[in-house]
Amino acid sequence: MSQYRNFIETLKNIGLSSTEARDLISKNEYFYHIAHYKKLINNNKFGGAKTNTIKYKDKNYIFYKTNDNDRIIYTLNSQNKGIHNCIVIFINLNNKTVYIETIGNNKGCVILGKVEKGGGRKLITMALKLVTKIKDKYKLKYVYLTDNATKTFFDNDGMSHNIKLSNLTFLTKYNTYYEKHGFIPIFEDQGMVSIDQDIIQNYLKLKKNIKKISIYDIKINFKEFYTRINKKYHYLIDNIKKTKENKKTQKVKLYKFVSYYTNKKEYIPIIHELIIRIFNGNNINIPTKWGIKL
């Protein structure tokens, strides 16, 4: 696939239609350049593009600004060659809202030439610093996002496995990933954002209840669990099943149960499915939309 077509797909992945993506490339010098050439001029210092600079830990990070009808797009790209969207932010000028579409800890996003440990946390901090800087100019009311954050774990063979981060932290630490950054559950409908007290209270009630749950209380559909996992890992499910059914361990709290197996590399290949089985079997539904009132 050509570089141009690859970039069209990238823009489609952040919410643009094919027509909108082609129109944006044809009308914007910066996007035209990255669609047709192999690298940016001077590592994110493209002449003529509108930019906004954020300082984080004594280093400047340059966001590129693009006007797209009734919205503004800010992007932070990797310092490495190639196009890697580290941060993509949409500003809805009609609703006065900011949607953080992408937080991607790719190589070169924080430090040139490497994937920074804890880079996601640093990138969300940069995104919020930008929002704080521009909120008065555009009279912004809310910043929000969809919680799709994942964390990569490695098993004993060095194979990587992505686990949805908020599901894991909710079971082990009783909060979600973005909750630690000041986000709260919100109501959102087609870009219209509001604080719904019922949503917040239901979430707080769920948090309170999850703290009381022990291994004995949880339901896990082991038949379904086995069908979702490669047979070579079935012995790991056997071990988890024995732990759950052992009278000596039934009073162990759920957070200890999940934390124990997550911290053992041998079990990493099945942790994602274990967490899904716990959520599905016990009607645990945490909010996916999170925001901050500005």
Buried (B, 14 or more C-beta within 10 A) or exposed (E): EEBEEEBBEBBEEBBBEEEBBBBBBEEBEBBBBBBEEEEBEEBBEBEEBEBBEBEEEEEEBBBBBBBBEEBBBBBBBBBBEBBBBBBBBBBBBEBBBBBBBBBBBBBBBBBEEEEBEEBBBBBBBBBBEBBEEBBEEBEBBBBBBBBEBBBEBEBEEEEEBEBBBBBBBBBBEBEBBBBEBEBBBBBBEEBEBEEBEEBBEBBEEBBEEBEEBBBEEBEBBBEBBBEBBEEEBEEBBEBBBEBBEEEEBEEBBBBEBBBBBBEBEBBBBBBBBBBBBBBBBBEBEBBEBBBBEB
